[in-house]
Amino acid sequence: MWAFLILLQPNLFVGRGMQESQVSLFKYTMFWIILLSSKMLFSYYFQIKPLIEPTKHIMKVSINVYDWHEFFPEVSLVIFSIACFFFLQVYFMDTQIWYSVFCTVLGGFYGIVHHVGEVCFHTVVFLKLHVKRLFLMLTVKEGSMDIPVNLEARRRISFFATSLFMDIPPAPTIRNMLSFSVITPYFMEEVKFSEEELHSNQDGGSSILYYMQKIYIEDTRYWASFRGQTLSRTVRGMMYYRKALKLQAFLDMATEVYRIKLPGPPIIGEGKPENQNHAIIFTRGEALQTIDMNQDNYFEEAYKMRNLLQEFLRHSGHHYPTILGLREHIFTGSISSLAGFMSYQETSFVTIGQRFLANPLRVRFHYGHSDIFDRIFHITRGGISKASKTINLSEDVYAGFNSVLRRGHVTYNEYMQVGKGRDVGLNQISKFEAKVANGNSEQTLSRDIYRLGRHFDFFRMLSFYFTTVGYYFNNLISILGVYVFLYGQLYLHLSGVERTLAIDARMQNIKSLEAALASQSFVQLGLLTGLPMVMELGLEKGFRSAMSDFVLMQLQLSSVFFTFSLGTKAHYFSRTILHGGAKYKPSGRKFVVFHAGFTENYQLYSRSHFVKGFELIFLLVVYNMFRKSYESSIAYTMITYSTWFMAITWLFAPFLFNPSGLAWRNIVEDWADWNRWMENVGGIGVPPEKSWESWWNFEYTHLRHSGLWSRFLEAIFSLRFFIYQYGLVYHLDISQENKNIVVYMISWFVILAVFFLVKIISEGRRRLSTRFHLIFRILKLLIFLSVIAGIITMLCICKLSIVDLVVCCLAFLPTGWGLLSVAQTLRPKIEEFWLWEPVRVIAQAYDYGMGGLLFVPIAVLAWMPVISAIQTRVLFNQAFTRQLQIFPILYGKSKNR
């Protein structure tokens, strides 16, 4: 097979010589054969086979009576199409889950075997030495006086001691070691905290210095800066290399350690990748380490740099290494529960994930700035970054793409680590994940992805797909699967088809369809995202400790966090795929222990989570209202419980994970700020943070620069909101079971009447509110009385019931939102006809309504003081465990206030 692949080499240099050795080819090929075989067997026996008989039965059913005007009488074909589309989505999503499970199990097993082999069976020569060391580690009895009290010191000593037993190349003398440089891209990041920053309040909360004093019980600017995510901390950590090399040079009796100071300012250009590629010409040596400004290093790890650089001289298959990957330790995990979730997630990715990507899958690229590059290799092949605007938003990974496409090889080395800071607040985390999702969507359009996918063999291409853009695409598929299922159920229930099928199936004693649909709900749980974390924690701490940590994470609502993150990734990936225009979202990496206002949360999550959450709630409510007695409550619960969980998570997670988000004082301030923001007039020069109108215009800027087909598809997707009105108007008592299409057409007069009234009010405000204010008030009163009189008339004469009013709200509210969404795609044409002002007024009313619906349950919870205390405990459990006083940090004031 390998010889056959050689014959398929391209004529160009780029993409040529990418084939791996026969051993590597065999390993990742067998991995995918086993995975796909397991998946297909499971899918056939538990997903496909139970549906064979129900599908045959559905295709034979003849339905002649519907609860609405049916446009597609061939109902069996429609149902079959919906079912096929749904299960096709589940099938793709299922493959990603199988990959996650196999990666976790085999990656953990590989880590165990690999490390045990390094300790016991490295070579025959050193067998006795390793056995003695292992015996010493297992039998030594350490007293309590010998164990450091500081947990960070314990961790560093433990890792350093463990790494000495790993497969480390022997260190050469200083004179013979490979020379290297370290660069840190810097633009406007903090070098160190200023005196003003240390003592100023963070949005009315405690100052940075007050927070640091409570956490670390010390003082001074440098001390505080070295515990934040600042450039000074990064520079201090990287300069440990100099100290370590000076000591090692002294031991080797050598004097080759020196440094070069460049003249002039170091900031060139605006983009990080541009700065990186420009900085290469000022570096020296054979190797180059790229470090981000929020990273750190450890003195004991710097001693292993000589050993690590020898990896470039090791031959791996057909290629020498060109990028050396390093392990990262997330040092921000103890700030809050969210920081802990991100720490566990990142730790599992940079250990068990990257270990498995490098070997056996051979698809590890460049994911972090701790990697070390072969400087000579990359300086002659375009640099270590790609800096094209928009498409290279995730610039890091392109260095790995570029290296592999040009006969390079990327490795992963676990015996050396650097520190890494991560985002610690929900808003920061969401902005970071939005940036990564945008970057992945742009990657799908890049020629690098095209070339790699074209020149990889099939099984390596599968590894490449499911570990890059495929991961985000399958996240999107999982969300679409929920929508397809619910809208399919909405069609079956409102049309009356579900009743006929269920009654007929009960008569035929067919229950497989209901059981199969219920089983799919487990796919949506999202608990499988915790598998890599449990495995890696088990390898490092023991599985008992790992399981206790996992249970604690669940109690701290980690499932809520990961489900919310799923919505973030799916929204930004899909929007960028459809419209493009990915932008960098600066998250900031300060200590976040202060309250984020309701207005800020609404701006950030309104379109990505809140609208979709309300849509799911509407679907579930309608589904529950019109499901008949023929459907069991147990089946309904099994089918929809995970969707209820997802909808509620998307609506309220930003407030649950918001420090002091359920404190009554903050709720009152947030409500006043929310009303000011909604009422402020926008326009040129008014930022989105100050006015709803400015934010609303900014939120849809991607549609103005989108292509014709993209806007057309956006309008087509928005038509799904019209199915509520079409289905529900035929279930009104006032319709008197009339199934004629005229009933639906008459319902549109209600929409037109509402739009006409809004147009009258907006014109009256424009012409009368300034000079004839009293007349304008009388006009609004007359309109209000006319609407009330019309409703009373319909209640008395047309026998409109209270249930009908509720159903009308469920029917017309989604239709109105669908019309607003279509109007955004047609905004230039609508503005030509002077109809945009009513659209703006209706959109503002919708945002007022959504904000009010979100505020009510939050205010009720905030009214109960015990809820706020529970929330604080969940968010800062580690702080309470360390006996820190978190309430003074949340509510503390700086001395300058």
PyMOL commands that set and color helices and strands:
alter all, ss='L'
color gray80, all
select helices_A, chain A and resi 2-7+22-60+75-120+127-139+144-146+151-163+195-199+208-216+221-225+231-238+240-251+272-282+299-302+305-313+337-361+375-379+395-405+426-443+447-455+458-466+469-495+497-508+512-525+527-541+543-555+558-579+598-626+633-656+664-679+692-699+701-704+708-731+733-735+741-768+773-796+802-825+827-832+836-862+865-875+877-881+886-891
alter helices_A, ss='H'
color red, helices_A
select strands_A, chain A and resi 180-183+287-290+295-296+323-330+372-374+410-420
alter strands_A, ss='S'
color yellow, strands_A
deselect
rebuild
show_as cartoon
